[in-house]
């Protein structure tokens, strides 16, 4: 960095009078507050150095060569990034899928001749003594995940430090706008607090311009996949499983993969192609190899999920050891959630038209009847408002605009809709895609329905309940429904789904939220 950010931050705090104000408000001496300011800056700042970066790159290169087969990079995007860096500060905004994200971004930047960025990292890493020192020397500066009113001085100092790196530094800044890793593979609603501070520097004329570079990162398999599944289920994945008796023929899977690739291209989706990746048979075999812990290919060419839940008491009694119902349910759910995580990587491409598809498919009795346009619009509006954050739909509150946008996307995918002034009808040629899109979003609707059933059965307007307990209660109800054979969407056992359902109901005004401080 051109100037020492540590000293610059101290100078800015003094010039702004933040230390004097804090001393007056808290009744402490100025020297005490200044010592606190110094400790906060020491806690936050990065100390990127050439030697540490080289050591880290050697270590990363060794690790990646063992766990990564290939890294595909958008070369034209790299060229655009280099050109943009010449005249203004750059904010790198990658999605967050794994702890490897910031390592891969830094590795690719260095390999492409771009300076390794200064990375906004969570304070959690400070508890990892040796790792935190190495991260700090490789460009990480640390931020507390939450701020109370008493932390106003800390927040002021952090914002000034961020502004100094932006305005006076020669490094790009990396901010994970989702705030946390996505355990489900879906995109998360952005946390825009840091981006507001970046914008403030621009509006206060500290920098002539700021460019934001979004970065998409997709893994064929995430390194910490099993840990994420345990976290989503709230339980460890048991080794026991029984054989699945149904599946899909390999040749049919190849046909389905070709069809899906075609549909993604129709809506301008970007598919990375590895060596041999244009052959759908090759891609299907590769997918089976990557998911060998979850899927199996039988001698007669049938692809099956390895773990399968059999809700008969006989299967439990005849197990190698006494099993709880929860054991077998979670064993099946873990594999289904793994597969759902890969589906979720593309769900943002289909979410909008998926919500419309399930409205049309349900109201038309599986494509048999016409659907009243006003009824379709009202049902879509309701689903759109409920799942706006679940799928990160970028149409704000303009549900009518989103409705006609979804219709246009369906028609671009060659789904023929007979649209009159008062009704919509799906033609037979569109049944396949509409049914597919409906099944993409149906598990989420079932999960939200389960949470509502739990709330209606166990809660009333006068009772209070904890966030965690209500999600666990809904999960237990889902287990009862699965055991009773009501449905087989095992991903509804994900606690993340009920977290989102609770927030959505709160945003819709159905549930009120209050804080209780521990004494």
C-alpha positions, 0 to 999 in steps of 0.5 A: 500500500502506498501509505501506511494505513495504520497511521492514516487511520489514526490521523483520520480518527483524530481529525474527525474528533471521534476519539474526543467524542467517545471520551466525552460520551463515556467519561474516559480519558482521551489517552484510554480512548486513543489506546482503544483506537490503536488496539482496534486498528491492530485487530483489523489491519492487514500486513500483506508482505511479499515473503508471506505471499510467496510462502502461501502460494507455494503451500496453496499450489501443493494443496491444490495440485492434490485436490483440484483437477482443473481450474477454468477461468473466464479469460475475457473477464480477466482482461476486462478486469485488468483494463478496469484497474488502470483508472479506478479502485476495484471491488472484487465481489465473489460468491461464497461457496467454500473456505477455498473461495478466497484462496482460489481468487488470490491464486487466480489473480496472482497467476493472471498477473493481478495483485493479490487483493486485500480480503475482508475476513470474518473475525472467526479466523482470529481464533485460529492463531497460526492461520490468522497470522498467515492470512493477515500477512497475505492481505486479510483484514478482519471484521466483527460479524455484528456490532452493538451500539457500544461498538460505534467507535469500532464501526467508525474505525473499520469504515475509515480503514476500509475507506483508506485502503480503497482511496490510497491503496494499490490493491483490489478489495475482496468482499464476500457480499453474501456474508457467509458460505452458502450451505445449500449451493443457492445464491444468498441475499446480499449484505450491502453494508460494506458496499454502502461504505464503498459508495460513501467514499465515492459520494464524498468525492474521495475517489473519482470512481469505483468499479465492482467486479462480480465473480462466480465460483462453481465447484464440481464438489465442495471440499467441506460438503459433508460438514455442510450436510451435517450442519443442515441436518443438525445431525451426523450422517450415519453409514447405514443405508439400504438399496434403492429400488428405483432410478434412471437408465444411464442412456436416459440420463444422457438424453436428459443432460443434453436437454438440460444443457440446451435449456440453459443455453436458451436463457443465456446460461454460461456452462464451463466446458472441460476437455471432452465436456461437449459429449453428454455421455462423457459428462454423465460418466464424470458426474457419476464419478464425482458423486460416487459416494451418493450415486451408483451405476448397476450392471444393468445400466441403472443409476440409483441413489445409494441411501434410501429410506424404507419406512417399514418396521421390518427393514429397521428390525433386520438391520445389522445393528438396532437403528432409530427411524431418525438414523435411516431418515438422515442417511437418505436425507444426506444424499438427497441434500448433496444432490440438491446442492448441485441442483441449486447451482442453477436454480437462480436461472430458473427460479422466476419461471419455476414459480410461474410454472408451478402456478400454471401446472397446479391450477391447470390440473397438470396441463389439462385446463386453461388458467384464469389470468387474474388467478395466475397473477395473484398466485404468482404474486403471493409466491413471489413475495414469499420466496423473494429472498429464497431465490434472490429474485432481482425484480424488487416488488414489481411482481406484475413485471416479474410475472410477464418476465417469467412468461417471456422466459418460458416462451424463449424456452419454446414453451408455447402458452396460449394467452388470451385476454383472460386465460393462459393454457400450456400446450402439450409441447410445453408440458415437459419443461413446465413439469421440470420447472415445477419440480425444481421449486416444489421442495421449497414450497413443501418445506414452507408448508411444513413450517406453517403446519408446525406453527399452526399446530404448536404455536398461538398468537400469545406464545413465544418461541426461539428461532432454533427450537421452531426450526427443529420442531418443523424438522421433526414434523417433516420426519413424521410426514416422511415416515408416514409416506406423505412425500419423499422430499428428503431435503425438507429436513434441511434446517436452512430451509426452515430458517428461510421460511421463518424469515419469509413469514416475518417479512410478510408480517405473519410472525413478529420478532423480538430480542431477548438479552441474556443476563 
